[in-house]
Amino acid sequence: MTYHAAFALASLEWGRERLTARFDQFGTHQSNGYYDLPGGPLADDSGHAWTAAWTHDLGAQWQLAAEWIHVTSRFPPRASYGELPANVEGQTQVAIRYRFTAGL
């Protein structure tokens, strides 16, 4: 199997705030095994993703974070599970983080 992946990232920090945006492009190519047999299903995967994140430092060890991700991909074997080969998924999460320090 061969694969490729590339991304572009931009991040801006000012004061206690940070904004980040990322674009990912990815794919795989099946080069041996069942999926390469004549008449076997195509198993190459391809897609891209967008991510946007914001963080705010509440103090020395506490941080508030929010992240949104949107992924679009195409994987033909999904059809064998009754799903469409092309899929769009997303997630949004909000977190409060505590950073431990080791004092090293």
N, CA, C and O of each residue as an XYZ file, in Angstrom:
416
protein
N       0.848     -1.168      0.000
C       0.000      0.000      0.000
C       0.894      1.232      0.000
O       1.890      1.298      0.720
N       0.526      2.182     -0.804
C       1.214      3.465     -0.774
C       0.239      4.511     -0.240
O      -0.977      4.358     -0.352
N       0.775      5.548      0.326
C      -0.079      6.603      0.861
C       0.592      7.948      0.660
O       1.802      8.041      0.453
N      -0.211      8.967      0.724
C       0.307     10.335      0.692
C      -0.505     11.175      1.672
O      -1.681     10.914      1.926
N       0.146     12.162      2.197
C      -0.522     13.102      3.100
C       0.229     14.424      3.046
O       1.458     14.454      2.973
N      -0.511     15.494      3.083
C       0.077     16.836      3.113
C      -0.864     17.734      3.903
O      -2.069     17.489      3.964
N      -0.310     18.761      4.498
C      -1.154     19.704      5.231
C      -0.562     21.102      5.177
O       0.632     21.288      4.941
N      -1.424     22.069      5.401
C      -1.029     23.468      5.558
C      -1.605     23.924      6.888
O      -2.756     23.630      7.209
N      -0.801     24.643      7.658
C      -1.197     25.066      9.000
C      -0.878     26.538      9.181
O       0.197     26.999      8.798
N      -1.800     27.265      9.758
C      -1.569     28.666     10.125
C      -2.047     28.840     11.559
O      -3.123     28.367     11.925
N      -1.246     29.517     12.361
C      -1.606     29.723     13.760
C      -1.181     31.117     14.179
O      -0.094     31.583     13.834
N      -2.040     31.766     14.915
C      -1.781     33.125     15.374
C      -2.002     33.183     16.874
O      -3.056     32.791     17.376
N      -0.997     33.677     17.584
C      -1.110     33.813     19.039
C      -0.955     35.283     19.411
O      -0.043     35.967     18.945
N      -1.860     35.748     20.253
C      -1.741     37.093     20.794
C      -2.267     37.059     22.213
O      -3.387     36.622     22.478
N      -1.435     37.527     23.106
C      -1.813     37.489     24.514
C      -2.102     36.078     24.970
O      -1.274     35.181     24.810
N      -3.273     35.886     25.535
C      -3.672     34.571     26.051
C      -4.520     33.774     25.066
O      -5.051     32.719     25.411
N      -4.648     34.281     23.836
C      -5.479     33.637     22.814
C      -4.614     33.000     21.725
O      -3.511     33.468     21.445
N      -5.124     31.931     21.117
C      -4.496     31.330     19.939
C      -5.593     30.844     18.997
O      -6.523     30.152     19.413
N      -5.473     31.217     17.717
C      -6.348     30.733     16.656
C      -5.507     29.893     15.706
O      -4.397     30.283     15.344
N      -6.030     28.745     15.305
C      -5.303     27.847     14.426
C      -6.244     27.330     13.354
O      -7.403     27.019     13.632
N      -5.738     27.239     12.112
C      -6.484     26.656     11.002
C      -5.554     25.670     10.290
O      -4.361     25.928     10.131
N      -6.124     24.535      9.865
C      -5.323     23.509      9.205
C      -6.147     22.864      8.099
O      -7.344     22.628      8.255
N      -5.481     22.582      6.968
C      -6.080     21.842      5.863
C      -5.225     20.611      5.612
O      -4.008     20.721      5.460
N      -5.850     19.439      5.566
C      -5.157     18.180      5.301
C      -5.676     17.574      4.009
O      -6.871     17.637      3.720
N      -4.772     16.984      3.231
C      -5.104     16.214      2.038
C      -4.465     14.841      2.217
O      -3.290     14.761      2.576
N      -5.209     13.749      1.976
C      -4.659     12.424      2.227
C      -5.212     11.404      1.237
O      -6.240     11.626      0.597
N      -4.506     10.283      1.128
C      -4.975      9.216      0.260
C      -4.112      7.978      0.390
O      -2.965      8.042      0.831
N      -4.676      6.860      0.003
C      -3.939      5.595     -0.038
C      -4.224      4.921     -1.379
O      -5.244      5.170     -2.021
N      -3.290      4.062     -1.776
C      -3.465      3.254     -2.981
C      -3.118      1.827     -2.634
O      -1.989      1.528     -2.245
N      -4.107      0.930     -2.778
C      -3.903     -0.486     -2.491
C      -3.077     -1.084     -3.622
O      -3.465     -0.986     -4.786
N      -1.953     -1.699     -3.300
C      -1.079     -2.222     -4.350
C      -0.918     -3.733     -4.307
O      -0.240     -4.288     -5.172
N      -1.508     -4.419     -3.343
C      -1.459     -5.884     -3.327
C      -2.585     -6.421     -2.461
O      -3.221     -5.668     -1.723
N      -2.831     -7.715     -2.549
C      -3.875     -8.310     -1.731
C      -5.178     -8.458     -2.480
O      -5.238     -8.255     -3.692
N      -6.211     -8.808     -1.760
C      -7.533     -9.115     -2.313
C      -8.075     -8.006     -3.207
O      -8.663     -8.282     -4.253
N      -7.883     -6.760     -2.804
C      -8.493     -5.651     -3.532
C      -7.839     -5.411     -4.889
O      -8.409     -4.716     -5.729
N      -6.650     -5.974     -5.118
C      -5.992     -5.808     -6.409
C      -6.274     -6.947     -7.379
O      -5.841     -6.887     -8.530
N      -6.985     -7.978     -6.949
C      -7.300     -9.088     -7.844
C      -8.224     -8.603     -8.961
O      -9.029     -7.697     -8.748
N      -8.114     -9.198    -10.140
C      -9.023     -8.807    -11.226
C     -10.475     -8.967    -10.781
O     -10.871    -10.019    -10.277
N     -11.239     -7.935    -10.970
C     -12.635     -7.952    -10.560
C     -12.850     -7.624     -9.093
O     -13.991     -7.496     -8.649
N     -11.748     -7.484     -8.319
C     -11.864     -7.123     -6.907
C     -12.282     -5.672     -6.759
O     -12.073     -4.872     -7.671
N     -12.861     -5.326     -5.637
C     -13.325     -3.945     -5.450
C     -12.149     -2.963     -5.323
O     -11.090     -3.298     -4.792
N     -12.367     -1.771     -5.815
C     -11.372     -0.700     -5.686
C     -11.293     -0.279     -4.223
O     -12.321     -0.018     -3.599
N     -10.088     -0.210     -3.671
C      -9.955      0.094     -2.245
C      -9.107      1.330     -1.976
O      -8.660      1.536     -0.847
N      -8.881      2.151     -2.989
C      -8.129      3.385     -2.757
C      -8.975      4.332     -1.907
O     -10.200      4.368     -2.024
N      -8.311      5.080     -1.070
C      -8.971      6.039     -0.176
C      -8.434      7.415     -0.512
O      -7.243      7.561     -0.791
N      -9.283      8.422     -0.492
C      -8.831      9.792     -0.706
C      -9.738     10.734      0.077
O     -10.902     10.429      0.339
N      -9.185     11.871      0.440
C     -10.001     12.834      1.163
C      -9.232     14.058      1.594
O      -8.043     14.213      1.318
N      -9.954     14.920      2.280
C      -9.355     16.128      2.839
C     -10.117     16.503      4.116
O     -11.232     16.040      4.358
N      -9.483     17.349      4.914
C     -10.096     17.762      6.183
C      -9.751     19.213      6.481
O      -8.671     19.697      6.143
N     -10.678     19.882      7.111
C     -10.479     21.243      7.621
C     -10.575     21.199      9.143
O     -11.445     20.524      9.694
N      -9.693     21.910      9.813
C      -9.739     22.014     11.269
C      -9.570     23.485     11.654
O      -8.733     24.193     11.095
N     -10.366     23.923     12.602
C     -10.230     25.266     13.177
C     -10.247     25.110     14.691
O     -11.063     24.371     15.242
N      -9.339     25.813     15.356
C      -9.253     25.698     16.818
C      -8.994     27.061     17.442
O      -8.374     27.941     16.845
N      -9.492     27.202     18.664
C      -9.268     28.406     19.465
C      -8.922     27.961     20.868
O      -9.570     27.066     21.412
N      -7.912     28.569     21.463
C      -7.584     28.301     22.864
C      -7.418     29.629     23.601
O      -7.036     30.650     23.029
N      -7.718     29.565     24.877
C      -7.577     30.732     25.760
C      -6.937     30.251     27.058
O      -7.481     29.380     27.738
N      -5.796     30.812     27.395
C      -5.137     30.468     28.659
C      -5.863     31.163     29.805
O      -5.935     32.390     29.869
N      -6.397     30.342     30.707
C      -7.113     30.887     31.863
C      -6.156     31.221     33.004
O      -6.474     32.027     33.878
N      -5.001     30.603     32.986
C      -3.991     30.805     34.023
C      -2.753     30.028     33.642
O      -2.615     29.583     32.503
N      -1.847     29.862     34.600
C      -0.590     29.176     34.321
C      -0.799     27.725     33.888
O      -0.028     27.217     33.074
N      -1.825     27.045     34.414
C      -2.013     25.629     34.102
C      -3.375     25.304     33.496
O      -3.583     24.173     33.057
N      -4.294     26.237     33.457
C      -5.638     25.991     32.937
C      -5.807     26.620     31.562
O      -5.317     27.718     31.298
N      -6.515     25.897     30.685
C      -6.747     26.389     29.329
C      -8.146     25.985     28.874
O      -8.591     24.868     29.138
N      -8.830     26.888     28.197
C     -10.118     26.622     27.573
C      -9.855     26.425     26.084
O      -9.125     27.210     25.478
N     -10.441     25.383     25.485
C     -10.187     25.086     24.077
C     -11.484     24.718     23.366
O     -12.381     24.116     23.956
N     -11.570     25.090     22.091
C     -12.678     24.695     21.228
C     -12.078     24.303     19.879
O     -11.160     24.955     19.382
N     -12.619     23.217     19.290
C     -12.093     22.734     18.019
C     -13.230     22.227     17.148
O     -14.167     21.596     17.636
N     -13.137     22.508     15.856
C     -14.097     22.044     14.856
C     -13.321     21.337     13.756
O     -12.302     21.849     13.294
N     -13.790     20.164     13.330
C     -13.149     19.436     12.236
C     -14.216     18.948     11.274
O     -15.302     18.533     11.680
N     -13.883     19.006      9.979
C     -14.796     18.597      8.906
C     -13.983     17.736      7.939
O     -13.029     18.226      7.334
N     -14.349     16.453      7.782
C     -13.593     15.504      6.957
C     -14.480     15.000      5.820
O     -15.616     14.581      6.041
N     -13.947     15.045      4.611
C     -14.601     14.484      3.440
C     -13.685     13.398      2.887
O     -12.507     13.649      2.633
N     -14.223     12.188      2.698
C     -13.387     11.101      2.193
C     -14.187     10.189      1.271
O     -15.418     10.171      1.282
N     -13.439      9.436      0.478
C     -14.044      8.460     -0.426
C     -13.294      7.143     -0.265
O     -12.079      7.088     -0.458
N     -14.029      6.067      0.093
C     -13.462      4.744      0.314
C     -14.473      3.718     -0.190
O     -15.411      3.386      0.534
N     -14.309      3.204     -1.420
C     -15.304      2.318     -2.024
C     -15.722      1.108     -1.180
O     -16.897      0.747     -1.244
N     -14.848      0.446     -0.389
C     -15.320     -0.699      0.397
C     -16.425     -0.390      1.413
O     -17.019     -1.317      1.962
N     -16.709      0.869      1.672
C     -17.832      1.187      2.562
C     -19.144      0.613      2.026
O     -20.049      0.284      2.794
N     -19.234      0.497      0.705
C     -20.471     -0.033      0.098
C     -20.769     -1.448      0.579
O     -21.934     -1.837      0.663
N     -19.731     -2.227      0.897
C     -19.967     -3.592      1.383
C     -20.597     -3.598      2.775
O     -21.102     -4.630      3.217
N     -20.575     -2.457      3.473
C     -21.221     -2.321      4.780
C     -22.560     -1.597      4.678
O     -23.180     -1.270      5.690
N     -23.000     -1.351      3.434
C     -24.277     -0.673      3.228
C     -24.184      0.836      3.334
O     -25.207      1.513      3.437
N     -22.968      1.374      3.311
C     -22.778      2.829      3.375
C     -22.390      3.360      2.003
O     -21.958      2.597      1.138
N     -22.540      4.650      1.802
C     -22.092      5.268      0.568
C     -20.566      5.345      0.573
O     -19.971      5.565      1.628
N     -19.916      5.169     -0.586
C     -18.452      5.252     -0.637
C     -17.911      6.612     -0.216
O     -16.857      6.696      0.415
N     -18.630      7.677     -0.563
C     -18.208      9.026     -0.161
C     -18.860      9.357      1.174
O     -20.032      9.052      1.395
N     -18.102      9.974      2.049
C     -18.604     10.256      3.387
C     -18.124     11.625      3.845
O     -17.006     12.039      3.540
N     -18.971     12.311      4.572
C     -18.621     13.594      5.184
C     -18.913     13.476      6.666
O     -20.023     13.117      7.061
N     -17.923     13.776      7.483
C     -18.079     13.703      8.936
C     -17.553     14.981      9.565
O     -16.711     15.673      8.992
N     -18.052     15.278     10.731
C     -17.595     16.454     11.451
C     -17.681     16.250     12.948
O     -18.393     15.372     13.437
N     -16.949     17.072     13.655
C     -16.978     17.014     15.116
C     -16.648     18.400     15.651
O     -15.812     19.117     15.102
N     -17.316     18.750     16.720
C     -17.008     19.969     17.461
C     -16.811     19.570     18.912
O     -17.596     18.795     19.459
N     -15.785     20.086     19.526
C     -15.568     19.783     20.943
C     -15.089     21.020     21.684
O     -14.417     21.889     21.128
N     -15.451     21.067     22.939
C     -15.021     22.125     23.850
C     -14.401     21.434     25.054
O     -14.939     20.443     25.547
N     -13.274     21.950     25.529
C     -12.577     21.289     26.632
C     -11.973     22.326     27.573
O     -11.613     23.432     27.169
N     -11.876     21.939     28.817
C     -11.088     22.675     29.798
C      -9.916     21.769     30.142
O     -10.103     20.622     30.548
N      -8.706     22.294     29.976
C      -7.498     21.489     30.159
C      -6.702     21.969     31.367
O      -6.603     23.162     31.653
N      -6.149     20.996     32.051
C      -5.230     21.285     33.147
C      -3.877     20.705     32.775
O      -3.781     19.517     32.465
N      -2.831     21.520     32.801
C      -1.497     21.065     32.432
C      -0.686     20.761     33.686
O      -0.493     21.622     34.544
N      -0.221     19.528     33.773
C       0.638     19.141     34.876
C       2.079     19.561     34.555
O       2.498     19.536     33.397
N       2.811     19.937     35.571
C       4.226     20.266     35.375
C       5.056     19.297     36.182
O       4.733     19.001     37.333
N       6.128     18.801     35.584
C       6.976     17.811     36.240
C       8.086     18.463     37.056
O       8.693     17.820     37.912
N       8.344     19.711     36.796
C       9.405     20.405     37.526
C      10.796     19.955     37.161
O      11.732     20.123     37.942
N      10.945     19.372     35.959
C      12.249     18.911     35.511
C      13.064     20.022     34.925
O      14.197     19.799     34.498
